[in-house]
Amino acid sequence: MSQHRVRKTANVPLVVDLDGTLIHSDLLWESILLFIKSYFFQAWRLPFWLLLGKAGFKEKMASSVELDPEALPYDRVLLADLARQQAQGRLIVLATGAQRRFADLIAAHLGLFGHVLATEGGVNLTSHHKARQLTAVYGARGFDYIGNASVDIAVWNASNDAFSVTRKPFRLASGWRTRSAGTPRGGWVVPLLKAMRPRQWLKNLLVFVPMLAGHALNLDTLVQSLVAFAAFSLCASSAYLLNDALDAPDDRRHPVKCLRPIAAGSLPLSVAMLASPLLALAALLLCALFDPRLLLVVAIYFASTLAYSMLLKRLLMVDIVTLAMLYTLRILGGGAATHIEPSFWLLAFSFFIFLSLALLKRYSELFNLERQGKQKTRGRSYSTSDKIPIGIMGINSGFIALLVFMLYFNSQNILVLYARPYLLLGIVPLLVFWLGRLWTLSFRGQVNEDPVLYVSKDRTSLAIIAACLALAVGASL
């Protein structure tokens, strides 16, 4: 490559950085999130630990959490190259700013490294500290180095040959540039948008239900519902980012969830943890400027999603009931924004129909788990033996929702709102067919783990929804 390289590559050790290079993540953020997930009510300690300095903070984190080296997003291309060079007899060295205990765990797990240098003894092994220590051990320009960030420039300048995993090379003091290695890292904007899960905003269309059910079809209620939709979408994306960050170690073992941006490492944890509170704050400010009642409902929704991410999703059945309530809160949010009070019938129907879908989601997860030959879900309180009772409860919940819908015909509301209420009876067999088909397909393993998204792509389901809407419109005219 250059005059920067003065010795043959095979004759010098190959030194590899860890955070952002060997793994698509950062161990400090991984350990912080492990701590929050395990000891949420002790998170107040973290700011005080920062007073110990970065090396002291890392020491505290390493002594407080148990890191699983198998559940990290490794750069598989780089690992394969390191394994090849090690097999050819080259010394591979891990030099990282991560704390010594974590570095040794990862080195033992991979079995590639003949030497490990890490943060210890109050010295944060990054930048000039790393360059000096490597030079002291291997001599001036006595090593090649693979890094990923501007903090590595001091190490590259002291190395024999310089490599980076970034798309754009770094310019060094010699005037030469780093060469590429491993998997080139991309930007975080597109992964952030993906991690916000805009497709999941379909669920927030429920805020328009009070406007439609109350037949308040005018510009004012439309604008009010749109504000509620925006607030719930921002709030939901905030919750998805937090949930995915906390669940990243478990998601990396999942055949589908491992592709999520945070689990895969394409979205840095630091970016996700900054964006999550900002999105929630934007949602709450929007509600505060618009309507105090909407602010109250969205605040309850946000607190519920936070509790779900931190604790409730790990409790048997509590997680399923919480999911059903979160759907119903969206309807209450639409009612708060438009000042249209949802009827008892609407809220009861909503709770039971979404309880059925939440149970279907858990059933599908357990079905797929059993198909993979596993017994228990990670981070959840379910095993494959729970599949049958989950399915029974889910089917019963769906048909309870239908019973509520039929009892609605005896209420006074129907005579006030509908000119031809008998047309609504046509919705009953359609819903029976839809629920029966959905659960039958789930028993065959043909429904993915998010039934709401499945329905949004299933032509038969969309046709049934369109037919139900047509009957409701016909009954109103």
C-alpha positions as MATLAB code, in Angstrom:
seq = 'MSQHRVRKTANVPLVVDLDGTLIHSDLLWESILLFIKSYFFQAWRLPFWLLLGKAGFKEKMASSVELDPEALPYDRVLLADLARQQAQGRLIVLATGAQRRFADLIAAHLGLFGHVLATEGGVNLTSHHKARQLTAVYGARGFDYIGNASVDIAVWNASNDAFSVTRKPFRLASGWRTRSAGTPRGGWVVPLLKAMRPRQWLKNLLVFVPMLAGHALNLDTLVQSLVAFAAFSLCASSAYLLNDALDAPDDRRHPVKCLRPIAAGSLPLSVAMLASPLLALAALLLCALFDPRLLLVVAIYFASTLAYSMLLKRLLMVDIVTLAMLYTLRILGGGAATHIEPSFWLLAFSFFIFLSLALLKRYSELFNLERQGKQKTRGRSYSTSDKIPIGIMGINSGFIALLVFMLYFNSQNILVLYARPYLLLGIVPLLVFWLGRLWTLSFRGQVNEDPVLYVSKDRTSLAIIAACLALAVGASL';
ca = [
       0.000    0.000    0.000;
       2.574    2.539    0.945;
       5.791    3.692    2.525;
       3.808    3.363    5.767;
       4.291   -0.426    5.558;
       7.947   -1.248    6.318;
       7.786   -4.965    7.128;
       6.091   -7.922    5.483;
       2.609   -8.520    6.842;
       3.192  -12.181    7.712;
       6.116  -11.297    9.993;
       4.221   -8.942   12.316;
       1.306   -9.513   14.677;
      -2.140   -8.504   13.486;
      -3.834   -6.390   16.167;
      -7.633   -6.110   16.097;
      -9.857   -3.585   17.835;
     -13.066   -4.904   19.423;
     -15.827   -2.268   19.671;
     -17.145   -1.353   16.235;
     -14.523   -3.526   14.532;
     -14.613   -7.155   15.596;
     -18.220   -6.639   16.726;
     -20.908   -4.413   15.221;
     -21.575   -2.881   18.614;
     -19.979   -1.314   21.676;
     -19.426   -3.336   24.858;
     -19.838   -0.330   27.109;
     -23.371    0.285   25.804;
     -24.076   -3.451   25.806;
     -23.139   -3.620   29.496;
     -25.120   -0.479   30.392;
     -28.265   -1.948   28.851;
     -27.665   -5.286   30.549;
     -27.411   -3.427   33.848;
     -30.617   -1.440   33.218;
     -32.464   -4.595   32.195;
     -31.256   -6.552   35.232;
     -31.196   -3.801   37.871;
     -33.602   -1.131   36.660;
     -34.208    0.317   40.125;
     -30.459    0.723   40.655;
     -29.909    2.715   37.456;
     -29.502    5.840   39.612;
     -25.997    4.566   40.438;
     -24.734    5.044   36.869;
     -24.153    8.847   36.981;
     -22.133    8.444   40.199;
     -19.995    5.715   38.663;
     -19.125    8.119   35.845;
     -17.272   10.217   38.438;
     -14.724    7.394   38.628;
     -13.560    8.161   35.086;
     -14.121    6.071   31.984;
     -11.820    3.240   33.069;
     -13.416    3.176   36.534;
     -16.903    3.213   35.039;
     -16.031    0.269   32.793;
     -14.648   -1.605   35.802;
     -17.915   -1.085   37.697;
     -20.009   -2.231   34.742;
     -17.876   -5.338   34.176;
     -18.226   -6.360   37.815;
     -22.014   -5.806   37.818;
     -23.277   -7.723   34.762;
     -22.728  -11.096   33.132;
     -21.883  -10.709   29.452;
     -22.593  -13.598   27.110;
     -19.868  -13.494   24.420;
     -21.945  -15.763   22.189;
     -24.713  -13.141   21.968;
     -22.638  -10.421   20.295;
     -22.932   -9.242   16.660;
     -19.552  -10.320   15.310;
     -18.217   -9.262   11.931;
     -18.296  -12.731   10.376;
     -16.234  -11.704    7.350;
     -13.479  -10.351    9.587;
     -13.625  -13.409   11.858;
     -13.180  -15.735    8.874;
     -10.158  -13.736    7.700;
      -8.609  -13.762   11.188;
      -9.141  -17.530   11.450;
      -7.438  -18.024    8.078;
      -4.417  -15.951    9.073;
      -4.169  -17.659   12.459;
      -4.173  -21.053   10.716;
      -1.221  -19.814    8.644;
       0.711  -19.199   11.846;
       0.213  -15.465   12.301;
      -0.133  -14.014   15.799;
      -3.578  -12.416   16.209;
      -3.885   -9.889   19.041;
      -7.007   -8.358   20.587;
      -6.411   -4.789   21.779;
      -9.508   -3.080   23.113;
     -10.784   -0.281   25.252;
     -13.231   -2.764   26.774;
     -12.589   -3.901   30.335;
     -10.169   -6.810   30.838;
     -12.812   -9.263   32.103;
     -15.000   -8.802   29.031;
     -12.035   -8.953   26.655;
     -10.828  -12.243   28.153;
     -14.355  -13.722   27.912;
     -14.573  -12.880   24.209;
     -11.041  -14.096   23.506;
     -11.751  -17.422   25.245;
     -14.993  -17.788   23.296;
     -13.414  -17.159   19.878;
     -10.108  -18.946   20.452;
      -8.281  -16.765   17.918;
      -6.058  -14.528   19.990;
      -2.575  -15.271   21.229;
      -2.451  -12.051   23.261;
      -5.094   -9.765   24.773;
      -4.618   -6.119   25.776;
      -7.528   -4.341   27.470;
      -8.580   -1.569   29.840;
      -7.360   -2.278   33.378;
      -5.500   -0.637   36.233;
      -7.250    2.688   35.674;
      -5.955    3.038   32.097;
      -8.595    3.295   29.365;
      -6.858    1.476   26.507;
      -7.864    3.633   23.558;
      -6.143    6.073   21.199;
      -2.669    7.143   22.423;
      -2.794    4.791   25.421;
      -3.312    1.865   23.065;
      -0.638    3.084   20.633;
       1.958    3.422   23.420;
       1.209    0.005   24.907;
       1.325   -1.756   21.544;
       4.595   -0.032   20.687;
       6.038   -1.041   24.072;
       5.079   -4.676   23.502;
       5.820   -5.119   19.778;
       8.179   -2.251   18.999;
       7.879    0.755   16.712;
       5.809   -0.211   13.664;
       5.948   -3.767   14.919;
       2.276   -4.584   14.313;
      -0.577   -4.200   11.826;
      -3.811   -2.751   13.158;
      -7.507   -3.014   12.225;
      -9.774   -0.295   13.661;
     -12.934    1.598   12.859;
     -12.955    5.194   14.124;
     -11.009    8.437   14.376;
      -9.947    7.453   17.902;
      -7.808    4.750   16.213;
      -5.755    7.232   14.155;
      -3.030    7.376   16.825;
      -2.743    3.579   16.686;
      -2.716    3.482   12.878;
       0.056    6.096   12.837;
       2.140    3.840   15.098;
       1.421    0.665   13.102;
       3.216   -1.112   10.277;
       0.064   -1.414    8.152;
      -3.342    0.177    8.760;
      -6.788   -1.310    8.050;
     -10.303   -0.061    8.781;
     -13.792   -1.556    8.498;
     -15.303    1.750    7.359;
     -16.549    2.507    3.858;
     -14.326    5.571    3.618;
     -10.619    5.263    4.450;
      -8.895    7.428    7.070;
      -6.025    9.696    6.073;
      -2.956    9.183    8.284;
      -0.028   11.386    9.322;
       2.131    9.819    6.619;
      -0.340   11.021    4.015;
      -1.449    7.498    3.213;
      -4.854    6.000    3.876;
      -6.186    2.980    5.705;
      -7.056   -0.110    3.681;
     -10.396   -1.897    3.943;
     -10.971   -5.027    6.022;
     -13.986   -7.013    7.181;
     -17.516   -5.833    6.454;
     -17.719   -2.119    5.548;
     -19.882   -0.208    8.032;
     -22.756    1.835    6.647;
     -24.542    4.897    7.979;
     -27.120    4.758   10.756;
     -29.949    6.896    9.282;
     -31.611    4.127    7.254;
     -31.219    1.543   10.079;
     -32.744    4.062   12.509;
     -35.803    4.532   10.307;
     -36.124    0.760    9.972;
     -35.776    0.280   13.748;
     -38.570    2.804   14.288;
     -40.815    0.257   12.512;
     -43.037    2.614   10.492;
     -45.034   -0.415    9.272;
     -46.153   -0.947   12.860;
     -47.813    2.477   12.750;
     -50.711    0.661   11.076;
     -51.810   -0.263   14.594;
     -52.203    3.419   15.403;
     -54.998    3.713   12.854;
     -57.143    2.642   15.805;
     -57.172    6.296   16.911;
     -59.594    6.937   14.012;
     -62.121    4.404   15.379;
     -63.964    6.844   17.731;
     -64.379    9.306   14.854;
     -65.773    6.572   12.579;
     -67.867    4.840   15.242;
     -69.359    8.184   16.320;
     -70.052    9.155   12.678;
     -68.212   12.433   13.280;
     -66.835   12.688    9.752;
     -65.650   16.273    9.472;
     -62.383   18.142    9.043;
     -61.966   19.035   12.720;
     -62.212   15.449   13.985;
     -59.958   14.287   11.153;
     -57.229   16.759   12.171;
     -57.646   15.811   15.832;
     -57.325   12.129   14.974;
     -54.259   12.810   12.829;
     -52.567   14.523   15.778;
     -53.331   11.498   17.939;
     -51.973    9.221   15.191;
     -48.717   11.194   15.032;
     -48.318   11.190   18.832;
     -48.910    7.447   19.169;
     -46.588    6.709   16.236;
     -43.736    8.710   17.764;
     -44.358    7.124   21.135;
     -44.522    3.612   19.674;
     -41.251    4.097   17.780;
     -39.614    5.279   20.996;
     -40.780    2.091   22.704;
     -39.602   -0.125   19.815;
     -36.101    1.358   19.995;
     -35.892    0.826   23.742;
     -37.379   -2.656   23.556;
     -35.028   -3.746   20.755;
     -32.014   -2.334   22.589;
     -32.878   -4.244   25.763;
     -33.725   -7.419   23.840;
     -30.712   -7.350   21.498;
     -28.840  -10.298   23.142;
     -31.959  -12.492   22.891;
     -32.886  -11.267   19.406;
     -29.458  -12.298   18.066;
     -30.364  -15.929   18.740;
     -33.696  -15.630   16.913;
     -33.832  -16.663   13.226;
     -35.804  -13.539   12.202;
     -35.287  -10.971   14.975;
     -31.492  -11.231   14.529;
     -31.980   -9.092   11.400;
     -33.335   -6.139   13.394;
     -30.962   -3.148   13.064;
     -29.957   -3.041   16.747;
     -29.493   -6.788   17.072;
     -27.494   -6.914   13.834;
     -25.375   -3.949   14.902;
     -26.199   -1.718   11.917;
     -27.786    0.788   14.314;
     -25.424    1.808   17.149;
     -26.877    1.384   20.622;
     -25.828    4.938   21.475;
     -27.943    6.329   18.609;
     -30.945    4.178   19.561;
     -30.758    5.212   23.212;
     -30.569    8.889   22.255;
     -33.384    8.696   19.698;
     -35.773    6.789   21.986;
     -36.271    9.510   24.651;
     -36.262   12.250   22.003;
     -39.150   10.591   20.149;
     -41.086   10.122   23.386;
     -40.487   13.744   24.362;
     -41.674   14.919   20.930;
     -44.869   12.867   21.318;
     -45.595   14.255   24.783;
     -44.874   17.862   23.726;
     -47.206   17.496   20.753;
     -49.980   16.279   23.059;
     -49.301   19.005   25.638;
     -49.665   21.673   22.952;
     -52.824   20.081   21.574;
     -55.006   18.664   24.353;
     -54.363   17.774   28.033;
     -56.655   14.738   27.785;
     -54.659   13.327   24.883;
     -51.484   14.020   26.865;
     -52.843   11.951   29.772;
     -53.697    8.955   27.575;
     -50.383    9.057   25.671;
     -48.459    9.414   28.947;
     -50.249    6.308   30.296;
     -49.491    4.533   27.017;
     -45.805    5.474   27.209;
     -45.531    4.443   30.874;
     -47.190    1.125   30.011;
     -44.802    0.454   27.118;
     -41.867    1.322   29.369;
     -43.126   -1.074   32.049;
     -43.687   -3.703   29.357;
     -40.112   -3.383   28.046;
     -38.548   -3.424   31.505;
     -40.606   -6.020   33.323;
     -44.112   -6.969   32.187;
     -43.103   -8.850   29.026;
     -41.279  -11.383   31.202;
     -44.390  -12.182   33.302;
     -46.701  -15.034   32.342;
     -50.007  -13.746   30.831;
     -49.325  -10.233   32.142;
     -47.517   -9.476   28.878;
     -50.487  -10.635   26.782;
     -53.046   -8.632   28.784;
     -50.765   -5.585   28.551;
     -50.580   -5.865   24.758;
     -54.396   -6.016   24.544;
     -54.669   -2.941   26.782;
     -52.141   -1.032   24.678;
     -54.369   -1.529   21.624;
     -57.395   -0.301   23.563;
     -55.436    2.736   24.781;
     -55.063    3.795   21.159;
     -58.853    3.921   20.830;
     -59.061    5.897   24.081;
     -56.428    8.255   22.673;
     -58.544    8.852   19.581;
     -61.521    9.530   21.832;
     -59.516   11.971   23.956;
     -58.300   13.859   20.877;
     -61.783   14.161   19.314;
     -63.736   14.471   22.594;
     -65.840   11.484   21.493;
     -66.327    9.060   24.343;
     -65.967    5.431   23.165;
     -68.894    3.264   24.186;
     -68.621    0.335   26.576;
     -69.389   -1.982   23.651;
     -66.522   -0.637   21.559;
     -63.997   -0.897   24.394;
     -65.125   -4.420   25.340;
     -65.008   -5.593   21.719;
     -61.585   -3.984   21.264;
     -60.093   -5.595   24.365;
     -61.215   -9.131   23.538;
     -60.427   -9.025   19.819;
     -56.919   -7.730   20.486;
     -56.476  -10.128   23.378;
     -57.148  -12.879   20.828;
     -54.517  -11.419   18.461;
     -51.972  -11.033   21.290;
     -52.509  -14.677   22.235;
     -52.181  -15.640   18.567;
     -48.815  -13.853   18.469;
     -47.562  -15.851   21.465;
     -48.980  -19.061   19.984;
     -47.109  -18.459   16.711;
     -43.869  -17.810   18.602;
     -44.248  -21.069   20.523;
     -45.163  -22.974   17.350;
     -41.987  -21.739   15.633;
     -39.948  -22.478   18.750;
     -41.198  -26.058   18.824;
     -40.473  -26.421   15.103;
     -36.855  -25.392   15.819;
     -36.572  -28.123   18.449;
     -36.419  -25.696   21.378;
     -38.464  -25.758   24.569;
     -38.394  -22.293   26.149;
     -38.433  -18.716   24.937;
     -35.573  -16.441   25.971;
     -36.671  -13.431   27.991;
     -40.239  -14.747   28.282;
     -42.077  -17.003   30.747;
     -43.409  -19.462   28.192;
     -42.419  -22.935   27.023;
     -43.749  -24.973   24.116;
     -45.959  -26.916   26.543;
     -48.002  -23.702   26.971;
     -49.015  -23.744   23.307;
     -52.337  -25.543   23.826;
     -53.754  -23.347   26.649;
     -52.585  -20.227   24.793;
     -54.456  -21.384   21.702;
     -57.616  -22.236   23.659;
     -57.660  -18.835   25.367;
     -57.012  -17.080   22.059;
     -59.902  -18.750   20.243;
     -62.261  -18.133   23.165;
     -61.242  -14.454   23.366;
     -62.011  -13.967   19.684;
     -65.486  -15.407   19.990;
     -66.179  -13.454   23.183;
     -65.488  -10.361   21.094;
     -68.078  -11.611   18.610;
     -70.573  -12.139   21.427;
     -70.023   -8.537   22.574;
     -70.619   -7.376   19.013;
     -73.917   -9.286   18.812;
     -75.083   -7.959   22.195;
     -74.420   -4.481   20.835;
     -77.525   -4.910   18.677;
     -79.675   -4.643   21.814;
     -78.205   -1.290   22.823;
     -79.845    2.077   22.261;
     -76.746    3.382   20.420;
     -77.471    1.304   17.362;
     -80.877    2.910   16.732;
     -79.403    6.394   17.021;
     -76.374    5.840   14.804;
     -77.638    3.473   12.119;
     -80.582    3.836    9.724;
     -80.399    0.173    8.664;
     -78.878   -1.646   11.677;
     -79.899   -5.063   10.312;
     -77.076   -4.789    7.744;
     -74.572   -5.001   10.615;
     -75.670   -8.602   11.144;
     -73.770   -9.446    7.973;
     -70.553   -8.601    9.786;
     -71.018  -11.496   12.227;
     -70.482  -14.397    9.789;
     -67.609  -12.530    8.170;
     -65.845  -12.165   11.527;
     -66.543  -15.824   12.393;
     -64.935  -16.856    9.100;
     -61.986  -14.491    9.579;
     -61.189  -15.543   13.150;
     -61.652  -19.227   12.382;
     -59.407  -19.020    9.330;
     -56.743  -17.003   11.153;
     -56.494  -19.431   14.054;
     -56.599  -22.483   11.787;
     -53.686  -21.078    9.753;
     -51.798  -20.349   12.969;
     -52.231  -23.992   14.030;
     -50.663  -24.925   10.683;
     -47.756  -22.541   11.341;
     -48.692  -20.243    8.440;
     -49.164  -17.024   10.450;
     -46.021  -15.123   11.302;
     -45.312  -13.821   14.786;
     -47.124  -10.502   14.301;
     -50.731  -11.212   13.289;
     -51.553   -7.526   12.739;
     -48.858   -7.250   10.059;
     -49.918  -10.608    8.653;
     -53.472   -9.338    8.290;
     -52.214   -6.162    6.585;
     -50.648   -8.320    3.831;
     -53.247  -11.109    3.640;
     -55.639  -10.517    0.732;
     -58.447  -12.562    2.261;
     -58.258  -10.601    5.526;
     -58.218   -7.292    3.659;
     -61.247   -8.354    1.603;
     -63.152   -9.253    4.791;
     -62.259   -5.916    6.402;
     -63.428   -4.086    3.259;
     -66.717   -6.036    3.267;
     -67.295   -5.216    6.965;
     -66.677   -1.522    6.285;
     -69.059   -1.598    3.341;
     -71.784   -3.132    5.520;
     -71.167   -0.526    8.242;
     -71.425    2.295    5.685;
     -74.576    0.760    4.194;
     -76.135    0.503    7.650;
     -75.406    4.176    8.281;
     -77.021    5.513    5.096;
];
